[in-house]
């Protein structure tokens, strides 16, 4: 009986890898075995960095909130604690945006915490 290799599926699989490796340097975009390793590693980095991006943004938001709070004579932890006790549900992303782009609104939040 003749050997069946399913060339269609094999070609599609290789084509998918080569398409993903487009734009890579040298053999990484030309040679299948090298491209396969490069794409595999790139996918690992992409997976890892999608999670790290969330951490990086949170750190950035906290730094911006802290800077905004300190301009009004308060620190980050006091501000967040005040928000929690008053049940003001503003997340860090929104607070950071207020601190950077809408200082009057951020001032109102800080004043509301001071009153309590």
Secondary structure, 3 states (H helix, E strand, C coil): CCCCCCHHHHHHHHHHHHHHCCCCCHHHCCCHHHHHHHHHHHHHHHHHHHHHHHHHHHHHHHHHHHHHHHHCCCCHHHHHHHHHHCCCCCCHHHHHHHHHHCHHHHHHHHHHHHHC
